[in-house]
Amino acid sequence: MSNNREVAKLAGVSVATVSRALQKPELVSLKTRNKVLSAIKKLDYRPNLMAAKFRSGKSGNLVVLVPTVANLFFARVISGMQEEAHKRSYSILLCNTFGNPEMEEGYAKMVHTFQADGVIQLRAYNPFGAEDAGGNAALPMVNACEVLDDTTVPTVALDNRAAARAMTEHLLQLGHRRIAVIKGPKSSPLTRDRLAGYRDALEEAGIAFDESLLCPGDFTLHSGHKAAGVLIDLNERPTAIFCENDEMAIGAIQRIKQSGLRVPDDISVAGFDDIAFAPFSDPPLTTIAQPAEEFGSTAVSLLIDLLEGRIKKAPKVILPFELVVRASTGPASIEETLQ
């Protein structure tokens, strides 16, 4: 059976070059790679890449912890991760955790057993737990999308407070004064920050915060549908509803229309995320656009740079947002504007 030394001899290169051509082809010129591949074909060589990875202590795998793969925003984030990982010759191991800490900790242990090199966590929980008690900046992890407040690992996030404030200001500029919010999960930093931005805008406009205009949700279509039913049954219903994600907003629109009301003539509805369905909802949804694919590609790039020693101090990357105005929001009635 042939080996890499015979391949190196036939190709006229070193054994190390053969290894690089197989494991990190981007580091080898196209001309040299072709020589190596031609020699491999002639010798019918079958490289044991698993053994090579074991000897190097690197698997070439990145574990991605996703609270739910059913979430359409996360689907776009994962797409960005896969594209960047492929460019950098890494593979993605996708783990649907349902936000379960024990599952996340179990998958994170793959780093210790050399099945993976690092972890990307998409919610605000550290799966390495006690290992980070001393503020270990060397942990092979990047936290993206929903991030921890106090962490020594690289993070990729949005200024959710500023984005929610921008959306609320848009509704205020349309003359709305009774603006309801369908919130995300109580434990999520996204829920907290988006609610804070909403309150910032109300305070700036001199409008008192009304607790009765808040409804719980969980980022699903069903919860948006249910919450909208509660809000439209209020004695003094809101003229606008800001939903903390698009799926809840689409569910809310459906419930409002089922009740015989019109969007936006009777109630304006706004979302957050700009998922693929947002422009095709009826009516098209006003929302906050996030660069979802960039979340994924940036997280992968940061993790690989961390693993390869190019990061000395954990960066905190803040990505931009955009207010996208569509037909689901419109002017408040004259009566509401004068209140």
N, C-alpha and C positions, 0 to 999 in steps of 0.2 A: 504493500500500500504506500502511495506517495505521501510526502510530508511537505511542510512549508519550506524546508531547506532546499528541496528539489525544485520547488516552485521558484524560489529566489534565484537559484542558479540558472534555470532556464530563462527567466525573465531578465537576468542581468542586474538584479537589485539586491539589497540586503534583506535578511530575514525580518528585521524591524519594519522595513518598508512594506513587505507583504502583510504583516500584521496590521499596519496602519491602513492599508488599502482595503482590508476586510472589515475592520472595526470602526475606523473614522475616515471614510473615503474622501470627505471634504478637505482633508489635510494633504491629500496626494494629488499631484497634477493629473489631468485627464490622460496625457500620453503614458505616464507611468502606470496608472490604473489599468489602462488597456493592455499593457504588457503583462501585468500580473494576471488579469482575467484570461488572457490568451493562454498563458502558461498553465493556469488552473484547468482550463478546458482540455488542453492537450494531455495533461497528466491525469485527468479525471480525478482531481483532488477534491476531497470532501472535508472542509475545515470544521473542526469541533469548536464552534463559537461559544458554546456554553462553558466549555473548559477554559477558554481564553478569558471569558468574562469573570469566571470564578477566580482565576489567578490574579487578575487585575483588581479584584475587589469592587468592580463596577458592573451593574446589570444592564445599564442603558434604559431602565424603566423608571417612569415617574408615576406615582400613585396620585390619583385625583379623587378627593372625597366630595361627592355631590349629595346634598340633602335629598334631592329627588330629580331623577332624570326626566320626569314628566313635565317639569317646568320649562316653558318655551324659551325663557331668557337664558337659562343654564345651557340649553341645547346650542345656542349661538356661542356662548362662552367656550364650550367644549370644542366646537368647530374651530375656533381660533387657536385653541391649545394644540389640537391635532396637527394643524398646518405648521405651526411653529416648531413643534417637536420633530416632525418629519424633516424639516429643513436642518435641524441640529442633530439629526441621526439618533434621536431618542424615541422610545415608544411610550404610549399612554396606557395605564391600567386604570380603567374607570370603575369606581366603586360607588354604588347607589346605597347610601347609608341610612336614609330616612331620618337623618339627624340624630341617630342613636350613638351616644358617646362610646359605648362598649364596642360597637362595630368599628367606629373610627379609630379607636385605640388599637384594635386588633389589626386593621389594615396598616396603620402606621408602623407596627412592629415588623413589617416586611422589610423595612430599612435595616433592621438589626440582623435579619437572616439573609441579607444580600440579595433578596428578591427584587428590591427596588432601591434607587439611589436617593430619592427625596419625595416629599409630599406637597401637594397643593390642596389647601383646605378652603372650601367655598362658604363656610359659615364661621361664626365667631366662637370657636371652641378649639383649644389646643389639644390635639390627640396625643401629644407626648407627655402631657400631664406633669407629674412631679419632676420630670427631667428638666423642665424649664423653670423650676423654682428659684434657681440662682440667676435667672436672666441670661440663659445660654444663647448667645447670638449665633452660635455655630450650628444650631439645630437645622437639619436639611428640610426646611419648610418655607413655603410662601403662603400667606393668607390673602385671599382675594374676594371681592364682591361684598360679602358681609364680614367685616373685620373686627378684630379685638381692639379695644380702646388702648390698652397698654401692652405692647408686645415688642420683643426685640428681633422679630423676624421681618423680612421684607413684606410689605403690604401693597395691594392695588385696590383702590377704592374710588368712589364718587363722592363729591360734596353733596350728600343727600339733603342736608338742611337747606343749602342754598337753592337746590333744584326745586324742593317743595315750596320754598318761599316764592320762587319765580312763577310756579304754577298758580299758587294762591293769588299772587298779584295780578296775574292774567284774568282770573275770575272776578277779582275786585274791580279791575278796569272795565269789565263788561257791565258793572253796576250791581253785581251780586253782593248781598250782605249776609244772608243766611246760607253759609257754605258748610256743608257736612263733610265728614271724612270717614271713609271706610278703611280701617287700620289693618296692618299686617299682624303677625303673631306678637303677643305681648312681650316675649323674651328677646325679640330681634332688635339689634341696634338700628336697623333700617327703619323700623316702625318708630322708634324713639326720635331719630333725627328728622324724619319726614314730618312727624307731628310738630316738632320744634320749629321747623321752617314755616309751617302753616300758622303757628301761633305768632311767630315773628311778623309775618305779613299782616295779620289781624291787628296786632298791637300798633304797628306803624300806621295803619289806616284808622286807628282810634275806635276799633270795633271790639266789644267785649267778647271774651272767649265763652262759649256755651257748651258745657259738658254734654248736654242732651243731643248735640249734633255729631257726636262721635259714636261709631258703631264698630264692634270687633269683627275681624276677618282673619283669614289664614293664607291669603294669596291665591285662593282657588276660585274658579268660576262660581261654584256653589255658594261659597261664603259671600261673594259680592251680590249674588241674586238674593240671598236671604237678608242681608243687611239693607239692601235697597227697599225691600218690603217693609222693614221696620221704619225706615226714614220717611217713606211716603205716607205712612199711617199716622205720623205725628200731627197733632192739632194744628201746628203751624209748620208745614213741611218746608224743607230747604228748597231753594231755587237752583242750587248747584251742588254737586257731589264730587269731591276729589277722592279718588280711589288710589291707594298706595301701590297698586300695580295694575297692569292692563287686563289681566285675566279677571280680576274682581270688577273692573270697570265694564267689561263686556257682559259679565253676568248681571251687573246692575242695570245696564241698558235694557237687557231682555226683560227683567222684572218690571221696569218702569213702563215699557211698551205693553206688557201683558195687562197692566192695570188701566190701560186706556189713555195714559199720558204720553206726551210727545217729547222727544229729545232732539234739539235743545229747547224747543218752544216753551215747554212747561218746566223742565229741569235740565240744566246743562250737566254733562258728565265728563270728567277728565281722568286720565290714567297715569301710569308711570312705567317706562321700560321701552316702549315702541317695539313691541313684538311684531312678528311678520303679519299677524292677523289684524293689527291695529288699523291700517289704512283700509281694510276690507270689511270692518264691522259696519253696522247700519244704525246710525250714520258713522262715517269714518271718525276715528277716535283722536281727540286732542290728548297729547301725552308728552312726557319727558323722554327724549331719546338718549339712551346710553350706548357707548361704543362696545357692545357685548363681545364681539370677536377680539377687540383690542384688550379687553380684560384678560381673555384667555392667552393670547400671544405674549402679552407683557408678563403674566405670571410665569409662564414657561421659561421665557428668556431670563427673568430674574433668578429662577430656581437653578437653571443650568449655570449661570454666572456664579451663583453661590457655591455650587458643587465644584466648579472648576477654579475656585479661588480668586475670582475677579471682583468680588464684593467684600469690602472690609467693614463697612458700616451699613446696617440694614436700611435701605431706602423706603420711603413711604410715597408711593406714586398716586397722585390724584388725577383722574381722567376727566375730560370735559363732558358737559351735558348740553342738550339743546331743547328748547321749548318748541314743540311741533304743534301748530294750531290747525285743527281740522274742523269738521262740521258738527261735532258733538257738543261744542260749547258755543253759546250765543248770548246776546244781550239780555239782561234781566228786564222784567216788566217795568213800566214807568213807576208803578206803585212801590215796587221793591227798591228801585233806585232812589226814590225820595225819602225812604225811611232813614 
